[in-house]
Amino acid sequence: MSRFHKSSPKVTVLAGFGLNGEDELERAFALAGGAPQRVLVTDFIAEAEAILAGTAIFALPGGFSFGDDTGGGNGLAQLLAAEARPALVDFVASGGLVLGICNGCQALVRMGLVGNPTAADDPELAIVENASGTYEARFVRLATPAQAVAGFWFAGADSYHLPIAHGEGRFIARSPQTAETLLASGLVALRYSDLSGMPAGGVHPANPNGSLLDIAAVSDASGQVLAMMPHPERALASALRPDWHRMAELARRQGEEPSATTTAGFIFDNAIRRAREVFSV
Amino acid sequence: MFLVDSLPLALLLPSLPAHQGETPPPPAVAWAYLIDGTTAEHSESAVLDVFCDSITRHGVLHFPASETQSEANSSAKQSAYAQLLESLCPDWQGVVEIVPRPGVTDTAGTVAARLLRTTGVEVRTAHSRRFWLIAGGDWQVQAEARAARYANPLLHQVRCYSAAEWLAATCSPDPSDTPRSPSPSAVPSRFVVEPVQSSPPTKVLSVSLEISPADLLALAKYGIAEPETKTRRGPLGLSPADLQAIAQHFQTLQRTPTDVELETLAQTWSEHCRHRIFAAPLQGAQTGFGTGGIFNDFIRGTTEEILHRNRDGVGGFVVSTFSDNAGAVALNDSWLICDKVETHNSPSALDPFGGALTGILGVNRDCLGFGLGATPIANRYGFFLPEPSDPRLLYRDSDRQAPLPAAEKIVEEVIRGVGFGGNCSGIPTPQGFVRFGAAYRGKPLVFCGTVGLLPRHLSDGRKAHEKSARCGDAIVMAGGRVGKDGIHGATFSSEALSAGSPATAVQLGDPFTQKKLADTLLNGLRPAGLYRSLTDNGAGGLSSSIGEMAQESNGAEVWLDKVPLKYAGLAPWEIWISEAQERMTLAVPQKHLAEVLALFAAHEVEATEIGVFTDSGQLRVQYQGQTIADLSLAFLHGGVPDKDLKLGVLPDLVGLPDAASGTATEPTAKAERTDPTVSLDTPSLATPSLEELTARLLGLLSHQAIASYRAVSTRYDHDVQATVFAKPLAGVGGVNALVTALRPVAEAPQAVALTQSCLPHYGSYKGTIDRAGMRAMAGLATESAVRQLVASGCALGRIALQDNFCWSRGEDSAMLTALLETATGLRSAALALNAPFISGKDSMFNEFSGFDEAGRSVAIEPPPTLLVSALGVLDDWRGFVSEEFKFAGDSLFLLGATCPYLARTHYGGLFHRSGKTFAPPSLDLAASESLLRLFAAATAAGEIASASAVGEGGVAVAVARAALAGALGASVAFDSYAGLSAVDLEAVLFAETGGRILCSVAPEKAESFKARLAAAQQETHPKESDSMARPLVWSEIGVVEAARQLTVSFAGGQSVLGLEALSAAYFGGLANTYKRENS
């Protein structure tokens, strides 16, 4: 099975069992030039190796897999870990990219596939209930640390303005040393920030959940596996930003068409570009 | 049997940054999973790994001592357990445990079982429980507080243990354990899971109706008596006339009905399912257009008239009305939009979280069950809740054994329930409102709505909004299993809340199961066209869904013993009417049956063939080879007698509005004195000063009906699906928007705009409901919902409405008159504005009668309430106009006339300023129609930068909201305001007169907009023969400014309010109300 279809890298998007962002995630990859295919969680684990052999990017959308029971992302992580961990590890080793968003991020963290400087099976990070105790859905500011190994996902912009929607998004680490190592080894991919791009310093509302070191996204040591709590797939169109109506009115007055897209699309463009580079050889 | 105590820790790292406003960590919460299964000893750690990561979740396994472990091993485990608890909560003194009652939905247990199977454990059952470890000498007080907050006595048992008791109960077998336990000597008492109590023998009863009138009444009110115990099964809710009709029917059949037949009739004929009050011809009704009842004449009749008249092409816009689970309109040539709003008041009164959750999940299923299935694309909500600080403790019974939840718990749990349902289902929830009042302490009003998207045609060419089961199709039930949950929900919500209300009416929803069900339907079955019909299992359960669908093929035969059960011990009648959630019923052609069942299985959704549709004209139910119900569909659906209802008398505090225009007649001295029991506030002689008036704006901005409920909006995901472009919080200032909008199909330019209006405070003055008030409440709710959509860019003829009535004492004659007046107001406004009602619902018994702390009887009822939900379609989403001011220098216009009635406004209520009349805010429908047509043309021409309908709180609040939303100031002056003869600043600022729009216009567009207004002003002749066009009233009242302040000028004076003060009032007004969310 080829990982390409007319130079469109195949993107396998998980669905079912309470996941719910697959429509917009597929749309985002398709807009970037990918060829998304939707796979039910149980179908995926039944033949993970074969499916991944024909995949350039494996994407886990947001949602509430298993209703968040036993912990956000835990159920999905258990199923994937029990049936598909070796296939996923081989897939990454062969150059494949993995993107987990929100619930998908929680699952990747729970599996220890990201944010794990020691590269052991046991996770070094965990995601717990927001410090506020409440679910929050709103836009936040984010910045990529200069040393992030997953920096290629964000090339083209230093900062991002994306929506979050979660009740469990607070990263904590096994030990204080883990946290320092994460930053030093470049595994922190995105941090909640203020308007100037400086880390939020743990302060609400810039840091929406009390996340350690303002962490909003982490990667593995290769940068190919990215787990992020914010939702870039929900912010591709300018019109979906909270300041859209004023921007559109300004453009109208200047006789221009308002810009239709945002920097959120860079994440998918960059992923597709990387997939083409890796798999066209 | 073993136990996992999996213990999430909130804080492990001392190096966590100090968090602003961080409260001390709450008592440590832990989950216990009681697992009945077998595993090899070596896979113990694999079992723990399912739950624990050793960072934040730690756990231990307990095995009953005698079964698998040596004494030494066991005591090592116990000490490990004690150490773990100590590390989790140092110095813990006690534990409070919340144990779900037998049969209560336990999604965590179900998921735990599913995950354990991946590790090779053979799991028979798994149950979850939550417990809290509590430190401190006052641990018992804290434990009670936890229990009060998290447990509902209808759903949970609460158990408190001291630390020593807990360790003993958890770690050592209890010799005194009752014999209920499967292996009493080996299992500590805490591990015992109580079974669900079995129903009496599954024999079918034959119930004689040849009994005394007193026995008949008891049968109706308390239900069928069990022959042995004489206990009653719960309300049938049938009237003596109904039972007489049933008795006659069975006399002609020469047999007595079975209990299953009686229950079926009770469900089908219930007020909840049949809306018999709305269907009843009202005696003494002088409606002038027939006597077919409120629904036929005022709601469906009005819609038919509007569609027949077909102005603005509305006949082509509206696709389905009042015939399915929802109404539907056209989005474009390829897609339809359906919309439905429901109430879930009674269940929310008993269990606020479960009631609200099943409310939103239930209306989601209305959407899934519309036509051949619609995709939910937006949820709506509307809450009327008690004030959280309301200290009253209320009980359903005089013995005070059945308490209502505390007020603050109702507030918190209703808000959480609807959010959890929507968030877990991946449906954005952009549109809603929250109100508070003492009248909602007995029953809150919980409105839940869902907008759906479906193609006009399926790939096989069938119209997607039509469906029909055929003879021979399999009846397939899909979703959850059936338990005792929700038995008698339909009949119970058709009565007032009291001691007799059945606790089994409470259900807990499971959004995870429902999401899997929806995925299978929408991604698997619908695209492949594998079923001919479907509907939701809601009120009345299978009896209702199959009873309804059987009409399509003209018959059905059900094999009740095929229905999968959650546990053994259900009687056939219970299986038949259970409202266990997350189920749909489908009609599947036999050739597709295997494929349908396989698709459900792939999503791990249970689906079962439970019967067949026939053309016998009968609804036949079989159980263990015996026919237990055999009802003719003609009688089931056509045999229900009309209710015998009489209209009564409502006071006339003021003259009734003019029938043609809806304008209230000028108040007269005579009208004011009609009811001597009501007196006006003494009008203060001195008109408040300009400073006083502007300062009062701050009071109004913090009013419960006006202040921000941002804390709710941000808890409800509105970005999922990436469609909502007009969000619940408008502008950079984040003011709660009146209108939200989404683009349902990414490739199509059309948008759907949503709004709501609900104005029960217009219905009465100082607690006295009057006729003019009822008309105004309905007329203004309808008109303002339409006006809100037109302000945001919609056009008349592309707007569809829904009505939701919440009444009390629904059969009381005066309340029926109130209903009739409300329907009259609603009809006039819908006709005038060319806006048809496409669906709706009524909830007629929202009164609470119970007891206070001292055992005295208490009656609480919400005011008569009509919620109007509106949906508009914009041909191009870019034509949407949002509320926030956009740029300094833009001109401000106030369109429409102001009438100086303050008596029932929020301002009048807050500052005791009634003016000279009792009259509700006035509404001139003809003027409104003219204005809305003009305004739609102006938005289409791109002239409008921002706009909002002026409503609650009046012009002052509208200006303040738009300023806050845009983070811009404004300067307004009213000396030359044309909208009120003899300008009365108090009225201009705060009256809530209908038919007004506030808008801002860019300087370069101002001339063309003014020219448009001037031209309309000249038009004195109606444009169309049936139009009642009025000259337009408008004023340019000021300008948007960069300075962050609001300046009001009048009669040479000037008053200035900083935006910070406005912001503090608006965002701080309800801060205390929502503060508990963060605890």
Interface residues (C-beta under 8 A of the other chain):
Chain A: A15 G16 F17 G18 N20 G21 D23 E24 R27 R38 L40 T42 D43 G62 G63 F64 F66 G67 D68 D69 T70 G71 N74 G75 Q78 L79 A82 E83 R110 D122 P123 E124 L125 A126 V128 E129 A131 S132 G133 T134 Y135 E136 A137 R138 P163 A165 G167 I172 A173 R174 S175 P176 A179 G201 G202 V203 H204 G210 L212 H231 E233 R234 A235 L236 A237 A239 L240 P242 D243 W244 H245 R246 A248 E249 L250 R252 R253
Chain B: S6 P8 L9 A10 L11 L12 L13 P14 S15 L16 P17 A18 H19 Q20 G21 E22 W31 V50 F51 D53 S54 I55 T56 R57 T107 A108 T110 V111 A112 R114 L115 T118 T119 S128 G419 N423 C424 S425 G426 D510 P511 F512 K515 K516 D519 N523 A602 H603 E604 T714 R715 Y716 D717 H718 D719 V720 Q721 A722 V724 F725 A726 K727 L729 G731 V732 G734 R743 A746 W877 R878 F880 S882 E884 K886 F887 G942 A945 G966 A1002 E1004 E1077 N1078 S1079
